[in-house]
Amino acid sequence: MKDTKYQKFNISINIGDKPYKVFDLQIQPEDTTDGVPFYICETNGVEISRLRKDEKNQWEQIWGDLDTRTINNIGKAIEMHDSSRF
């Protein structure tokens, strides 16, 4: 059986403050040396952000220029995807 822990997956998410603007994102989980995964977020093949959870279990952006609301929305979608795999 193939390990799906770090396979790319897709989500649709609102980015920014305009509720009618929905983007399809490709999310690529990656491992780190400290064991906390980060997530590369791309749209149309262009990387727009890298996210991970901080020590307080809050989503943070380690690369990119997304607003806090968008970061949290993407984080929630990642959590929903991860929880649906088990």
Buried (B, 14 or more C-beta within 10 A) or exposed (E): EEEEEEEEBEBEBBBEEEEEEEBEBBBBBEEEEEEEBBBBBBBEEEEBBBBBBEEEEEBBBEEBEBEEEBBBBBBEBBEEBBEEEE
